[in-house]
């Protein structure tokens, strides 16, 4: 890392910060490579997501709502 020169103006400092933030943002948005030999099991992933959705839905269902349907 380079030391900040004392003669640097506020605008130059802000430009350096902006450039650094743009680099960080570009790296953060880059797709993450899948490790060699570790591909995503799409069938297992879909099954797990389906189970999670079902659990969330069952947690949202109100027992009172079922009672109101029978009255």
PDB file with SEQRES, HELIX, SHEET and CRYST1 records, atoms N, CA, C and O in Angstrom:
SEQRES   1 A   71  UNK UNK UNK UNK UNK UNK UNK UNK UNK UNK UNK UNK UNK          
SEQRES   2 A   71  UNK UNK UNK UNK UNK UNK UNK UNK UNK UNK UNK UNK UNK          
SEQRES   3 A   71  UNK UNK UNK UNK UNK UNK UNK UNK UNK UNK UNK UNK UNK          
SEQRES   4 A   71  UNK UNK UNK UNK UNK UNK UNK UNK UNK UNK UNK UNK UNK          
SEQRES   5 A   71  UNK UNK UNK UNK UNK UNK UNK UNK UNK UNK UNK UNK UNK          
SEQRES   6 A   71  UNK UNK UNK UNK UNK UNK                                      
HELIX    1 AA1 UNK A   10  UNK A   29  1                                  20    
HELIX    2 AA2 UNK A   42  UNK A   60  1                                  19    
HELIX    3 AA3 UNK A   63  UNK A   70  1                                   8    
CRYST1    1.000    1.000    1.000  90.00  90.00  90.00 P 1           1          
ATOM      1  N   UNK A   1       0.835  -1.166   0.000  1.00  0.00           N  
ATOM      2  CA  UNK A   1       0.000   0.000   0.000  1.00  0.00           C  
ATOM      3  C   UNK A   1       0.888   1.241   0.000  1.00  0.00           C  
ATOM      4  O   UNK A   1       1.888   1.321   0.714  1.00  0.00           O  
ATOM      5  N   UNK A   2       0.496   2.177  -0.806  1.00  0.00           N  
ATOM      6  CA  UNK A   2       1.308   3.381  -0.923  1.00  0.00           C  
ATOM      7  C   UNK A   2       0.930   4.389   0.165  1.00  0.00           C  
ATOM      8  O   UNK A   2      -0.251   4.564   0.467  1.00  0.00           O  
ATOM      9  N   UNK A   3       1.928   5.049   0.751  1.00  0.00           N  
ATOM     10  CA  UNK A   3       1.602   6.090   1.725  1.00  0.00           C  
ATOM     11  C   UNK A   3       0.971   7.276   1.014  1.00  0.00           C  
ATOM     12  O   UNK A   3       1.289   7.561  -0.141  1.00  0.00           O  
ATOM     13  N   UNK A   4       0.089   7.956   1.700  1.00  0.00           N  
ATOM     14  CA  UNK A   4      -0.579   9.111   1.135  1.00  0.00           C  
ATOM     15  C   UNK A   4       0.377  10.288   1.098  1.00  0.00           C  
ATOM     16  O   UNK A   4       0.906  10.689   2.134  1.00  0.00           O  
ATOM     17  N   UNK A   5       0.605  10.846  -0.086  1.00  0.00           N  
ATOM     18  CA  UNK A   5       1.471  12.023  -0.148  1.00  0.00           C  
ATOM     19  C   UNK A   5       0.787  13.207   0.544  1.00  0.00           C  
ATOM     20  O   UNK A   5      -0.428  13.384   0.454  1.00  0.00           O  
ATOM     21  N   UNK A   6       1.577  13.987   1.218  1.00  0.00           N  
ATOM     22  CA  UNK A   6       1.024  15.130   1.946  1.00  0.00           C  
ATOM     23  C   UNK A   6       0.490  16.203   1.003  1.00  0.00           C  
ATOM     24  O   UNK A   6      -0.354  17.009   1.396  1.00  0.00           O  
ATOM     25  N   UNK A   7       0.969  16.221  -0.227  1.00  0.00           N  
ATOM     26  CA  UNK A   7       0.547  17.250  -1.167  1.00  0.00           C  
ATOM     27  C   UNK A   7      -0.769  16.888  -1.873  1.00  0.00           C  
ATOM     28  O   UNK A   7      -1.249  17.637  -2.724  1.00  0.00           O  
ATOM     29  N   UNK A   8      -1.329  15.769  -1.523  1.00  0.00           N  
ATOM     30  CA  UNK A   8      -2.561  15.327  -2.163  1.00  0.00           C  
ATOM     31  C   UNK A   8      -3.728  16.225  -1.733  1.00  0.00           C  
ATOM     32  O   UNK A   8      -3.892  16.529  -0.552  1.00  0.00           O  
ATOM     33  N   UNK A   9      -4.526  16.638  -2.711  1.00  0.00           N  
ATOM     34  CA  UNK A   9      -5.677  17.492  -2.403  1.00  0.00           C  
ATOM     35  C   UNK A   9      -6.857  16.625  -1.962  1.00  0.00           C  
ATOM     36  O   UNK A   9      -6.848  15.406  -2.133  1.00  0.00           O  
ATOM     37  N   UNK A  10      -7.851  17.267  -1.404  1.00  0.00           N  
ATOM     38  CA  UNK A  10      -9.046  16.539  -0.967  1.00  0.00           C  
ATOM     39  C   UNK A  10      -9.709  15.836  -2.148  1.00  0.00           C  
ATOM     40  O   UNK A  10     -10.177  14.705  -2.015  1.00  0.00           O  
ATOM     41  N   UNK A  11      -9.750  16.502  -3.303  1.00  0.00           N  
ATOM     42  CA  UNK A  11     -10.344  15.895  -4.497  1.00  0.00           C  
ATOM     43  C   UNK A  11      -9.570  14.652  -4.931  1.00  0.00           C  
ATOM     44  O   UNK A  11     -10.167  13.655  -5.335  1.00  0.00           O  
ATOM     45  N   UNK A  12      -8.259  14.712  -4.849  1.00  0.00           N  
ATOM     46  CA  UNK A  12      -7.439  13.553  -5.218  1.00  0.00           C  
ATOM     47  C   UNK A  12      -7.678  12.390  -4.253  1.00  0.00           C  
ATOM     48  O   UNK A  12      -7.733  11.232  -4.665  1.00  0.00           O  
ATOM     49  N   UNK A  13      -7.818  12.707  -2.983  1.00  0.00           N  
ATOM     50  CA  UNK A  13      -8.097  11.669  -1.991  1.00  0.00           C  
ATOM     51  C   UNK A  13      -9.447  11.029  -2.284  1.00  0.00           C  
ATOM     52  O   UNK A  13      -9.579   9.805  -2.256  1.00  0.00           O  
ATOM     53  N   UNK A  14     -10.444  11.854  -2.565  1.00  0.00           N  
ATOM     54  CA  UNK A  14     -11.780  11.332  -2.872  1.00  0.00           C  
ATOM     55  C   UNK A  14     -11.770  10.486  -4.144  1.00  0.00           C  
ATOM     56  O   UNK A  14     -12.462   9.471  -4.224  1.00  0.00           O  
ATOM     57  N   UNK A  15     -10.985  10.905  -5.134  1.00  0.00           N  
ATOM     58  CA  UNK A  15     -10.865  10.119  -6.363  1.00  0.00           C  
ATOM     59  C   UNK A  15     -10.253   8.746  -6.086  1.00  0.00           C  
ATOM     60  O   UNK A  15     -10.712   7.737  -6.621  1.00  0.00           O  
ATOM     61  N   UNK A  16      -9.213   8.712  -5.248  1.00  0.00           N  
ATOM     62  CA  UNK A  16      -8.588   7.433  -4.901  1.00  0.00           C  
ATOM     63  C   UNK A  16      -9.566   6.537  -4.154  1.00  0.00           C  
ATOM     64  O   UNK A  16      -9.616   5.332  -4.401  1.00  0.00           O  
ATOM     65  N   UNK A  17     -10.343   7.115  -3.242  1.00  0.00           N  
ATOM     66  CA  UNK A  17     -11.328   6.332  -2.494  1.00  0.00           C  
ATOM     67  C   UNK A  17     -12.402   5.794  -3.437  1.00  0.00           C  
ATOM     68  O   UNK A  17     -12.794   4.631  -3.339  1.00  0.00           O  
ATOM     69  N   UNK A  18     -12.876   6.639  -4.346  1.00  0.00           N  
ATOM     70  CA  UNK A  18     -13.893   6.216  -5.310  1.00  0.00           C  
ATOM     71  C   UNK A  18     -13.371   5.076  -6.183  1.00  0.00           C  
ATOM     72  O   UNK A  18     -14.086   4.105  -6.431  1.00  0.00           O  
ATOM     73  N   UNK A  19     -12.136   5.190  -6.643  1.00  0.00           N  
ATOM     74  CA  UNK A  19     -11.538   4.133  -7.460  1.00  0.00           C  
ATOM     75  C   UNK A  19     -11.456   2.828  -6.680  1.00  0.00           C  
ATOM     76  O   UNK A  19     -11.764   1.762  -7.213  1.00  0.00           O  
ATOM     77  N   UNK A  20     -11.045   2.908  -5.428  1.00  0.00           N  
ATOM     78  CA  UNK A  20     -10.950   1.708  -4.589  1.00  0.00           C  
ATOM     79  C   UNK A  20     -12.319   1.087  -4.379  1.00  0.00           C  
ATOM     80  O   UNK A  20     -12.457  -0.135  -4.435  1.00  0.00           O  
ATOM     81  N   UNK A  21     -13.336   1.910  -4.137  1.00  0.00           N  
ATOM     82  CA  UNK A  21     -14.684   1.384  -3.929  1.00  0.00           C  
ATOM     83  C   UNK A  21     -15.231   0.728  -5.196  1.00  0.00           C  
ATOM     84  O   UNK A  21     -15.925  -0.286  -5.119  1.00  0.00           O  
ATOM     85  N   UNK A  22     -14.926   1.297  -6.350  1.00  0.00           N  
ATOM     86  CA  UNK A  22     -15.359   0.694  -7.610  1.00  0.00           C  
ATOM     87  C   UNK A  22     -14.706  -0.674  -7.804  1.00  0.00           C  
ATOM     88  O   UNK A  22     -15.358  -1.610  -8.269  1.00  0.00           O  
ATOM     89  N   UNK A  23     -13.429  -0.797  -7.452  1.00  0.00           N  
ATOM     90  CA  UNK A  23     -12.743  -2.085  -7.554  1.00  0.00           C  
ATOM     91  C   UNK A  23     -13.371  -3.110  -6.627  1.00  0.00           C  
ATOM     92  O   UNK A  23     -13.568  -4.263  -7.010  1.00  0.00           O  
ATOM     93  N   UNK A  24     -13.688  -2.691  -5.408  1.00  0.00           N  
ATOM     94  CA  UNK A  24     -14.314  -3.591  -4.443  1.00  0.00           C  
ATOM     95  C   UNK A  24     -15.681  -4.038  -4.955  1.00  0.00           C  
ATOM     96  O   UNK A  24     -16.020  -5.218  -4.866  1.00  0.00           O  
ATOM     97  N   UNK A  25     -16.464  -3.107  -5.487  1.00  0.00           N  
ATOM     98  CA  UNK A  25     -17.791  -3.436  -6.008  1.00  0.00           C  
ATOM     99  C   UNK A  25     -17.696  -4.413  -7.177  1.00  0.00           C  
ATOM    100  O   UNK A  25     -18.505  -5.335  -7.279  1.00  0.00           O  
ATOM    101  N   UNK A  26     -16.722  -4.220  -8.052  1.00  0.00           N  
ATOM    102  CA  UNK A  26     -16.556  -5.121  -9.200  1.00  0.00           C  
ATOM    103  C   UNK A  26     -16.205  -6.527  -8.735  1.00  0.00           C  
ATOM    104  O   UNK A  26     -16.707  -7.508  -9.284  1.00  0.00           O  
ATOM    105  N   UNK A  27     -15.360  -6.627  -7.741  1.00  0.00           N  
ATOM    106  CA  UNK A  27     -14.975  -7.943  -7.223  1.00  0.00           C  
ATOM    107  C   UNK A  27     -16.172  -8.604  -6.542  1.00  0.00           C  
ATOM    108  O   UNK A  27     -16.382  -9.808  -6.694  1.00  0.00           O  
ATOM    109  N   UNK A  28     -16.948  -7.836  -5.802  1.00  0.00           N  
ATOM    110  CA  UNK A  28     -18.102  -8.378  -5.080  1.00  0.00           C  
ATOM    111  C   UNK A  28     -19.172  -8.882  -6.038  1.00  0.00           C  
ATOM    112  O   UNK A  28     -19.892  -9.826  -5.711  1.00  0.00           O  
ATOM    113  N   UNK A  29     -19.289  -8.274  -7.213  1.00  0.00           N  
ATOM    114  CA  UNK A  29     -20.320  -8.668  -8.170  1.00  0.00           C  
ATOM    115  C   UNK A  29     -19.864  -9.779  -9.107  1.00  0.00           C  
ATOM    116  O   UNK A  29     -20.687 -10.352  -9.821  1.00  0.00           O  
ATOM    117  N   UNK A  30     -18.601 -10.087  -9.120  1.00  0.00           N  
ATOM    118  CA  UNK A  30     -18.088 -11.127 -10.005  1.00  0.00           C  
ATOM    119  C   UNK A  30     -18.638 -12.488  -9.568  1.00  0.00           C  
ATOM    120  O   UNK A  30     -18.743 -12.761  -8.372  1.00  0.00           O  
ATOM    121  N   UNK A  31     -18.989 -13.341 -10.537  1.00  0.00           N  
ATOM    122  CA  UNK A  31     -19.498 -14.663 -10.166  1.00  0.00           C  
ATOM    123  C   UNK A  31     -18.422 -15.470  -9.446  1.00  0.00           C  
ATOM    124  O   UNK A  31     -17.246 -15.435  -9.809  1.00  0.00           O  
ATOM    125  N   UNK A  32     -18.843 -16.177  -8.448  1.00  0.00           N  
ATOM    126  CA  UNK A  32     -17.913 -17.008  -7.681  1.00  0.00           C  
ATOM    127  C   UNK A  32     -17.680 -18.318  -8.426  1.00  0.00           C  
ATOM    128  O   UNK A  32     -18.640 -18.996  -8.794  1.00  0.00           O  
ATOM    129  N   UNK A  33     -16.421 -18.682  -8.651  1.00  0.00           N  
ATOM    130  CA  UNK A  33     -16.161 -19.948  -9.351  1.00  0.00           C  
ATOM    131  C   UNK A  33     -16.513 -21.129  -8.459  1.00  0.00           C  
ATOM    132  O   UNK A  33     -16.286 -21.109  -7.249  1.00  0.00           O  
ATOM    133  N   UNK A  34     -17.073 -22.162  -9.088  1.00  0.00           N  
ATOM    134  CA  UNK A  34     -17.375 -23.398  -8.362  1.00  0.00           C  
ATOM    135  C   UNK A  34     -16.077 -24.186  -8.273  1.00  0.00           C  
ATOM    136  O   UNK A  34     -15.356 -24.328  -9.261  1.00  0.00           O  
ATOM    137  N   UNK A  35     -15.789 -24.691  -7.099  1.00  0.00           N  
ATOM    138  CA  UNK A  35     -14.560 -25.455  -6.904  1.00  0.00           C  
ATOM    139  C   UNK A  35     -14.559 -26.668  -7.830  1.00  0.00           C  
ATOM    140  O   UNK A  35     -15.596 -27.295  -8.046  1.00  0.00           O  
ATOM    141  N   UNK A  36     -13.411 -26.987  -8.364  1.00  0.00           N  
ATOM    142  CA  UNK A  36     -13.276 -28.120  -9.277  1.00  0.00           C  
ATOM    143  C   UNK A  36     -13.700 -29.392  -8.557  1.00  0.00           C  
ATOM    144  O   UNK A  36     -13.258 -29.672  -7.442  1.00  0.00           O  
ATOM    145  N   UNK A  37     -14.562 -30.151  -9.213  1.00  0.00           N  
ATOM    146  CA  UNK A  37     -15.019 -31.407  -8.635  1.00  0.00           C  
ATOM    147  C   UNK A  37     -16.155 -31.233  -7.644  1.00  0.00           C  
ATOM    148  O   UNK A  37     -16.600 -32.215  -7.049  1.00  0.00           O  
ATOM    149  N   UNK A  38     -16.636 -30.018  -7.451  1.00  0.00           N  
ATOM    150  CA  UNK A  38     -17.719 -29.759  -6.492  1.00  0.00           C  
ATOM    151  C   UNK A  38     -18.848 -29.024  -7.195  1.00  0.00           C  
ATOM    152  O   UNK A  38     -19.099 -27.852  -6.918  1.00  0.00           O  
ATOM    153  N   UNK A  39     -19.522 -29.705  -8.095  1.00  0.00           N  
ATOM    154  CA  UNK A  39     -20.641 -29.088  -8.795  1.00  0.00           C  
ATOM    155  C   UNK A  39     -21.882 -29.124  -7.916  1.00  0.00           C  
ATOM    156  O   UNK A  39     -22.001 -29.968  -7.028  1.00  0.00           O  
ATOM    157  N   UNK A  40     -22.787 -28.222  -8.166  1.00  0.00           N  
ATOM    158  CA  UNK A  40     -24.019 -28.136  -7.394  1.00  0.00           C  
ATOM    159  C   UNK A  40     -24.952 -29.264  -7.807  1.00  0.00           C  
ATOM    160  O   UNK A  40     -25.205 -29.473  -8.993  1.00  0.00           O  
ATOM    161  N   UNK A  41     -25.459 -29.984  -6.819  1.00  0.00           N  
ATOM    162  CA  UNK A  41     -26.460 -31.024  -7.066  1.00  0.00           C  
ATOM    163  C   UNK A  41     -27.807 -30.321  -7.145  1.00  0.00           C  
ATOM    164  O   UNK A  41     -28.435 -30.051  -6.121  1.00  0.00           O  
ATOM    165  N   UNK A  42     -28.246 -30.028  -8.361  1.00  0.00           N  
ATOM    166  CA  UNK A  42     -29.456 -29.232  -8.561  1.00  0.00           C  
ATOM    167  C   UNK A  42     -30.703 -29.944  -8.062  1.00  0.00           C  
ATOM    168  O   UNK A  42     -31.620 -29.295  -7.559  1.00  0.00           O  
ATOM    169  N   UNK A  43     -30.756 -31.260  -8.191  1.00  0.00           N  
ATOM    170  CA  UNK A  43     -31.918 -32.015  -7.725  1.00  0.00           C  
ATOM    171  C   UNK A  43     -32.021 -31.917  -6.198  1.00  0.00           C  
ATOM    172  O   UNK A  43     -33.101 -31.676  -5.659  1.00  0.00           O  
ATOM    173  N   UNK A  44     -30.904 -32.102  -5.514  1.00  0.00           N  
ATOM    174  CA  UNK A  44     -30.901 -32.011  -4.058  1.00  0.00           C  
ATOM    175  C   UNK A  44     -31.216 -30.585  -3.609  1.00  0.00           C  
ATOM    176  O   UNK A  44     -31.931 -30.388  -2.627  1.00  0.00           O  
ATOM    177  N   UNK A  45     -30.692 -29.603  -4.315  1.00  0.00           N  
ATOM    178  CA  UNK A  45     -30.957 -28.210  -3.979  1.00  0.00           C  
ATOM    179  C   UNK A  45     -32.444 -27.899  -4.133  1.00  0.00           C  
ATOM    180  O   UNK A  45     -33.040 -27.271  -3.258  1.00  0.00           O  
ATOM    181  N   UNK A  46     -33.045 -28.334  -5.242  1.00  0.00           N  
ATOM    182  CA  UNK A  46     -34.476 -28.095  -5.470  1.00  0.00           C  
ATOM    183  C   UNK A  46     -35.320 -28.771  -4.385  1.00  0.00           C  
ATOM    184  O   UNK A  46     -36.291 -28.191  -3.900  1.00  0.00           O  
ATOM    185  N   UNK A  47     -34.951 -29.983  -4.012  1.00  0.00           N  
ATOM    186  CA  UNK A  47     -35.693 -30.712  -2.978  1.00  0.00           C  
ATOM    187  C   UNK A  47     -35.593 -29.978  -1.633  1.00  0.00           C  
ATOM    188  O   UNK A  47     -36.588 -29.836  -0.922  1.00  0.00           O  
ATOM    189  N   UNK A  48     -34.405 -29.523  -1.298  1.00  0.00           N  
ATOM    190  CA  UNK A  48     -34.206 -28.798  -0.049  1.00  0.00           C  
ATOM    191  C   UNK A  48     -34.997 -27.492  -0.037  1.00  0.00           C  
ATOM    192  O   UNK A  48     -35.611 -27.145   0.972  1.00  0.00           O  
ATOM    193  N   UNK A  49     -34.983 -26.768  -1.156  1.00  0.00           N  
ATOM    194  CA  UNK A  49     -35.751 -25.522  -1.238  1.00  0.00           C  
ATOM    195  C   UNK A  49     -37.252 -25.790  -1.137  1.00  0.00           C  
ATOM    196  O   UNK A  49     -37.970 -25.030  -0.487  1.00  0.00           O  
ATOM    197  N   UNK A  50     -37.734 -26.860  -1.772  1.00  0.00           N  
ATOM    198  CA  UNK A  50     -39.152 -27.222  -1.668  1.00  0.00           C  
ATOM    199  C   UNK A  50     -39.534 -27.522  -0.224  1.00  0.00           C  
ATOM    200  O   UNK A  50     -40.594 -27.101   0.240  1.00  0.00           O  
ATOM    201  N   UNK A  51     -38.675 -28.249   0.490  1.00  0.00           N  
ATOM    202  CA  UNK A  51     -38.956 -28.567   1.894  1.00  0.00           C  
ATOM    203  C   UNK A  51     -38.979 -27.295   2.736  1.00  0.00           C  
ATOM    204  O   UNK A  51     -39.836 -27.138   3.605  1.00  0.00           O  
ATOM    205  N   UNK A  52     -38.044 -26.396   2.481  1.00  0.00           N  
ATOM    206  CA  UNK A  52     -37.988 -25.140   3.219  1.00  0.00           C  
ATOM    207  C   UNK A  52     -39.230 -24.296   2.964  1.00  0.00           C  
ATOM    208  O   UNK A  52     -39.789 -23.717   3.896  1.00  0.00           O  
ATOM    209  N   UNK A  53     -39.658 -24.223   1.724  1.00  0.00           N  
ATOM    210  CA  UNK A  53     -40.869 -23.467   1.380  1.00  0.00           C  
ATOM    211  C   UNK A  53     -42.078 -24.070   2.081  1.00  0.00           C  
ATOM    212  O   UNK A  53     -42.914 -23.337   2.610  1.00  0.00           O  
ATOM    213  N   UNK A  54     -42.182 -25.396   2.090  1.00  0.00           N  
ATOM    214  CA  UNK A  54     -43.301 -26.063   2.756  1.00  0.00           C  
ATOM    215  C   UNK A  54     -43.303 -25.770   4.252  1.00  0.00           C  
ATOM    216  O   UNK A  54     -44.360 -25.529   4.835  1.00  0.00           O  
ATOM    217  N   UNK A  55     -42.136 -25.789   4.874  1.00  0.00           N  
ATOM    218  CA  UNK A  55     -42.047 -25.487   6.306  1.00  0.00           C  
ATOM    219  C   UNK A  55     -42.445 -24.043   6.583  1.00  0.00           C  
ATOM    220  O   UNK A  55     -43.138 -23.768   7.562  1.00  0.00           O  
ATOM    221  N   UNK A  56     -42.015 -23.128   5.736  1.00  0.00           N  
ATOM    222  CA  UNK A  56     -42.384 -21.726   5.917  1.00  0.00           C  
ATOM    223  C   UNK A  56     -43.882 -21.521   5.748  1.00  0.00           C  
ATOM    224  O   UNK A  56     -44.503 -20.778   6.509  1.00  0.00           O  
ATOM    225  N   UNK A  57     -44.462 -22.180   4.750  1.00  0.00           N  
ATOM    226  CA  UNK A  57     -45.904 -22.057   4.530  1.00  0.00           C  
ATOM    227  C   UNK A  57     -46.684 -22.613   5.712  1.00  0.00           C  
ATOM    228  O   UNK A  57     -47.670 -22.013   6.141  1.00  0.00           O  
ATOM    229  N   UNK A  58     -46.257 -23.745   6.237  1.00  0.00           N  
ATOM    230  CA  UNK A  58     -46.979 -24.342   7.363  1.00  0.00           C  
ATOM    231  C   UNK A  58     -46.865 -23.453   8.601  1.00  0.00           C  
ATOM    232  O   UNK A  58     -47.784 -23.410   9.419  1.00  0.00           O  
ATOM    233  N   UNK A  59     -45.757 -22.753   8.742  1.00  0.00           N  
ATOM    234  CA  UNK A  59     -45.594 -21.841   9.862  1.00  0.00           C  
ATOM    235  C   UNK A  59     -46.449 -20.596   9.726  1.00  0.00           C  
ATOM    236  O   UNK A  59     -46.799 -19.971  10.727  1.00  0.00           O  
ATOM    237  N   UNK A  60     -46.788 -20.232   8.501  1.00  0.00           N  
ATOM    238  CA  UNK A  60     -47.604 -19.049   8.271  1.00  0.00           C  
ATOM    239  C   UNK A  60     -49.093 -19.328   8.394  1.00  0.00           C  
ATOM    240  O   UNK A  60     -49.882 -18.417   8.646  1.00  0.00           O  
ATOM    241  N   UNK A  61     -49.477 -20.584   8.216  1.00  0.00           N  
ATOM    242  CA  UNK A  61     -50.890 -20.928   8.284  1.00  0.00           C  
ATOM    243  C   UNK A  61     -51.378 -20.805   9.717  1.00  0.00           C  
ATOM    244  O   UNK A  61     -50.795 -21.363  10.647  1.00  0.00           O  
ATOM    245  N   UNK A  62     -52.437 -20.080   9.863  1.00  0.00           N  
ATOM    246  CA  UNK A  62     -53.011 -19.859  11.182  1.00  0.00           C  
ATOM    247  C   UNK A  62     -54.010 -20.970  11.496  1.00  0.00           C  
ATOM    248  O   UNK A  62     -54.856 -21.273  10.656  1.00  0.00           O  
ATOM    249  N   UNK A  63     -53.941 -21.586  12.676  1.00  0.00           N  
ATOM    250  CA  UNK A  63     -54.924 -22.605  13.046  1.00  0.00           C  
ATOM    251  C   UNK A  63     -56.347 -22.041  13.054  1.00  0.00           C  
ATOM    252  O   UNK A  63     -57.299 -22.771  12.776  1.00  0.00           O  
ATOM    253  N   UNK A  64     -56.502 -20.761  13.369  1.00  0.00           N  
ATOM    254  CA  UNK A  64     -57.816 -20.123  13.393  1.00  0.00           C  
ATOM    255  C   UNK A  64     -58.411 -20.050  11.996  1.00  0.00           C  
ATOM    256  O   UNK A  64     -59.630 -20.135  11.842  1.00  0.00           O  
ATOM    257  N   UNK A  65     -57.576 -19.895  10.974  1.00  0.00           N  
ATOM    258  CA  UNK A  65     -58.065 -19.823   9.602  1.00  0.00           C  
ATOM    259  C   UNK A  65     -58.733 -21.131   9.210  1.00  0.00           C  
ATOM    260  O   UNK A  65     -59.747 -21.115   8.512  1.00  0.00           O  
ATOM    261  N   UNK A  66     -58.188 -22.263   9.644  1.00  0.00           N  
ATOM    262  CA  UNK A  66     -58.783 -23.562   9.338  1.00  0.00           C  
ATOM    263  C   UNK A  66     -60.120 -23.717  10.068  1.00  0.00           C  
ATOM    264  O   UNK A  66     -61.050 -24.303   9.515  1.00  0.00           O  
ATOM    265  N   UNK A  67     -60.237 -23.202  11.301  1.00  0.00           N  
ATOM    266  CA  UNK A  67     -61.475 -23.279  12.056  1.00  0.00           C  
ATOM    267  C   UNK A  67     -62.570 -22.424  11.414  1.00  0.00           C  
ATOM    268  O   UNK A  67     -63.742 -22.799  11.440  1.00  0.00           O  
ATOM    269  N   UNK A  68     -62.206 -21.318  10.857  1.00  0.00           N  
ATOM    270  CA  UNK A  68     -63.192 -20.441  10.237  1.00  0.00           C  
ATOM    271  C   UNK A  68     -63.804 -21.077   8.991  1.00  0.00           C  
ATOM    272  O   UNK A  68     -64.958 -20.801   8.664  1.00  0.00           O  
ATOM    273  N   UNK A  69     -63.064 -21.905   8.308  1.00  0.00           N  
ATOM    274  CA  UNK A  69     -63.573 -22.560   7.107  1.00  0.00           C  
ATOM    275  C   UNK A  69     -64.651 -23.585   7.447  1.00  0.00           C  
ATOM    276  O   UNK A  69     -65.549 -23.817   6.639  1.00  0.00           O  
ATOM    277  N   UNK A  70     -64.580 -24.200   8.624  1.00  0.00           N  
ATOM    278  CA  UNK A  70     -65.526 -25.242   8.990  1.00  0.00           C  
ATOM    279  C   UNK A  70     -66.799 -24.680   9.594  1.00  0.00           C  
ATOM    280  O   UNK A  70     -67.783 -25.409   9.717  1.00  0.00           O  
ATOM    281  N   UNK A  71     -66.815 -23.421   9.973  1.00  0.00           N  
ATOM    282  CA  UNK A  71     -68.007 -22.829  10.596  1.00  0.00           C  
ATOM    283  C   UNK A  71     -69.022 -22.389   9.599  1.00  0.00           C  
ATOM    284  O   UNK A  71     -70.075 -21.874   9.976  1.00  0.00           O  
TER     285      UNK A  71                                                      
END                                                                             
